[in-house]
Amino acid sequence: MIRAFRASLKFYGAFAFCLFLVAQFTTPSRAANGVHDLPLLFDARERIAKPDLSGLARLRFLTTVDFPPFNFVDQSGKLAGFHVDLVREICRELEIEAKCQIQAVTFPELQPALVDGQGEAVIAGIGISTELRQRFAFSRAFMKLPARFAANRQAIGRDVSVAALAAKPVGAVAGTTHEAMLKAFFPKLQTQSFPSREAMLAALKQGAVAAVFSDGMQLSFWVAGSDAANCCALIDGAYFSQRFLGEGLAIMNRKGDSALTQAIDHALLELSRKGRLNEIYLRYFPDSIY
């Protein structure tokens, strides 16, 4: 699912930018300004011991250049993005900055490069699956990608809410996890299927459907972009489901490197507790996907 998301997000360029668990994450002061913080995935009371990494010669993170705003090449030709900044913070938290490197390969090369020892960890939006868990180790998830509604302002009226969608058509791309999730979460809504994402968004812009249900990240960029021409707005509410959307974004490493997995989990917990993980998120998602 994440790989399909990676492919569709290329359409935007770098910055043209528990089953059925449903949650809406807001804080009153920030939400009032349309800014929603990164949902907390770590318990601040938890403690994960920091392993001894003195024997670690180097820590090479593998990523790609085609997954904006997570990893891409900026205008100066340097590797940049959410993942790149997160790696720097992890290495700083673990006090191994001098040993840390991040290098880009193509997406198909990520797993073979990790297996062959060309790197120690992968941070590139790989979807966690049962098959991958049998071959690799994963850190705790540091971010989850929600599904969201986007509504046509004129078609939905003044009440921009899910309740206002009753008896109105809601679009989804046929055969996708989001279509299945829409029907499971909201069986009483009138689902209208479209053959492609482009066709779905065109119908939303024209008001042929009152709203659409799709990837929250893609919708947040589209609504804020020039293609939407201010036709539409996100409806409050971010929807999550491990069954439909997976476990979230995590860092992958070799199964034998249990100390490294624990070290990364320790760093992620500390970054979350200190608010630095949220700072990186707001840097790359100022309009928020939640």
Disulfide bonds with the S-S distance in Angstrom:
Cys91-Cys100 1.87
Cys231-Cys232 2.38
